[in-house]
């Protein structure tokens, strides 16, 4: 049980590091995140409101696929 939790923490950490490296090196290529059709952006004179619903759905699908791959590999 503890080994499984340890493996999961290592994999999550590895994914965070890969995501950080991707953002660091490819920030100019990833500017479309948060600007997809369906993302809500309201900018007024004194305030800004962002609700990136489409980006979050896309991220959720990606994480779901990665977790399914992880479960397939571990079983």
Secondary structure, 3 states (H helix, E strand, C coil): CHHHHHHHHHHHHHHHHHHHHHHHHHCCCCCCCCCCCCCEEEECCCCEEEECHHHHHHHHHHHHHHHHHHHHHHC
